[in-house]
């Protein structure tokens, strides 16, 4: 299935490693370092025009790297969308 994460971007739900709230997770130095390294290696994709609320880490089998998507959608909204996407399978 696919998950719409903002603007015109959709991702495969099978590729999602984690969905993280920016306010809560960027308190940690490890998370800030991870996001900084991801940005330097050009694996960050910004899909928001407003204040970012969360980021999604996805595996990228074609490039053998992870991609980080920065989105203006909150984690609760993304999880609801994941739930409605998976309920459509039943």
C-alpha positions as CSV (number, residue, x, y, z in Angstrom):
1,X,0.0,0.0,0.0
2,X,0.9,3.6,-0.3
3,X,0.9,6.5,2.2
4,X,0.4,10.1,1.2
5,X,2.9,12.1,3.3
6,X,2.3,15.7,2.0
7,X,2.3,17.7,-1.2
8,X,2.3,15.2,-4.0
9,X,4.5,12.6,-2.4
10,X,3.5,9.0,-1.6
11,X,5.7,6.2,-0.2
12,X,5.3,2.5,0.0
13,X,4.2,1.4,3.5
14,X,6.5,-1.6,3.3
15,X,9.5,0.7,3.1
16,X,8.7,2.6,6.3
17,X,11.3,2.0,9.1
18,X,9.8,4.6,11.5
19,X,7.7,7.7,11.9
20,X,9.1,10.2,14.4
21,X,7.8,13.5,15.9
22,X,10.3,16.3,15.4
23,X,9.6,18.1,18.7
24,X,10.1,15.0,20.8
25,X,13.0,13.3,19.0
26,X,15.2,16.2,18.2
27,X,15.9,16.7,21.9
28,X,18.3,13.8,21.6
29,X,21.8,14.5,20.3
30,X,21.8,11.2,18.5
31,X,18.7,12.1,16.5
32,X,20.1,15.5,15.6
33,X,23.4,13.9,14.5
34,X,21.5,11.3,12.4
35,X,19.4,14.0,10.7
36,X,22.5,16.1,10.1
37,X,24.4,13.2,8.6
38,X,21.4,12.3,6.4
39,X,21.3,15.9,5.1
40,X,25.0,15.9,4.3
41,X,24.6,12.6,2.4
42,X,21.7,14.1,0.5
43,X,19.2,11.5,1.6
44,X,16.7,14.0,3.1
45,X,13.6,14.9,1.1
46,X,11.6,17.9,2.3
47,X,7.9,17.5,1.4
48,X,6.5,20.4,3.3
49,X,5.8,24.1,2.7
50,X,4.9,24.8,6.3
51,X,6.6,24.1,9.7
52,X,7.8,20.5,9.8
53,X,6.2,18.3,12.4
54,X,7.6,14.8,11.8
55,X,10.0,12.8,9.8
56,X,9.8,9.4,8.2
57,X,12.7,7.0,7.7
58,X,12.3,4.7,4.8
59,X,14.6,2.0,3.4
60,X,15.6,2.5,-0.1
61,X,16.6,-0.9,-1.6
62,X,17.6,0.6,-5.0
63,X,20.3,2.8,-3.4
64,X,21.1,0.6,-0.4
65,X,20.5,3.6,1.9
66,X,17.7,5.1,4.0
67,X,15.7,8.1,2.9
68,X,14.4,10.6,5.4
69,X,11.2,12.5,4.5
70,X,10.5,15.7,6.4
71,X,6.7,16.4,6.5
72,X,4.3,19.0,7.9
73,X,1.9,16.2,8.9
74,X,1.9,15.1,12.5
75,X,2.6,11.6,13.6
76,X,-1.0,11.0,14.6
77,X,-2.3,12.0,11.2
78,X,0.2,9.7,9.5
79,X,-0.7,6.8,11.7
80,X,-4.4,7.3,11.0
81,X,-3.6,7.3,7.3
82,X,-1.6,4.1,7.8
83,X,-4.6,2.5,9.6
84,X,-7.1,3.5,7.0
85,X,-4.8,2.2,4.2
86,X,-4.4,-1.2,5.9
87,X,-8.1,-1.5,6.7
88,X,-8.9,-1.2,3.0
89,X,-7.1,-4.6,2.5
90,X,-9.6,-6.6,4.6
